[in-house]
Amino acid sequence: MVVKITVAAIIKLKEMARKDAQIPRIDADIAGGCGVSVKFSLVLDEPRRNDTIIEYEGVQLRLDHFTKRYLDEETQIDYLEDRGFIVGDSFASSACSIEID
């Protein structure tokens, strides 16, 4: 799995890390009856014991095994002032790649 993080997202994550003791986490919101719909978001949360940790430029992102299994092989994270963090949407940008085992 590869997580690509745009420069705008890294800047905002660094800003958040200086202000808050909580850790940014990629979270999956599952909905649906017959079909399953998954929406990803970035939330501030406490660290959990079995988290997968993604670190880039001194910023840590975490995700649990439940969320990790729903992520695409390549997931992108961007930040837009009017929409906040966008996780998993396709967009063209210059992003940094992080390999997750």
Secondary structure, DSSP 8 states (H G I E B T S, - for coil): -EEEEEHHHHHHHHHHHHH-SSEEEEEEEEE-SSS-EEEEEEEEE---TT-EEEEETTEEEEE-HHHHTTS-SEEEEEEETTTEEEES------EEEEE--
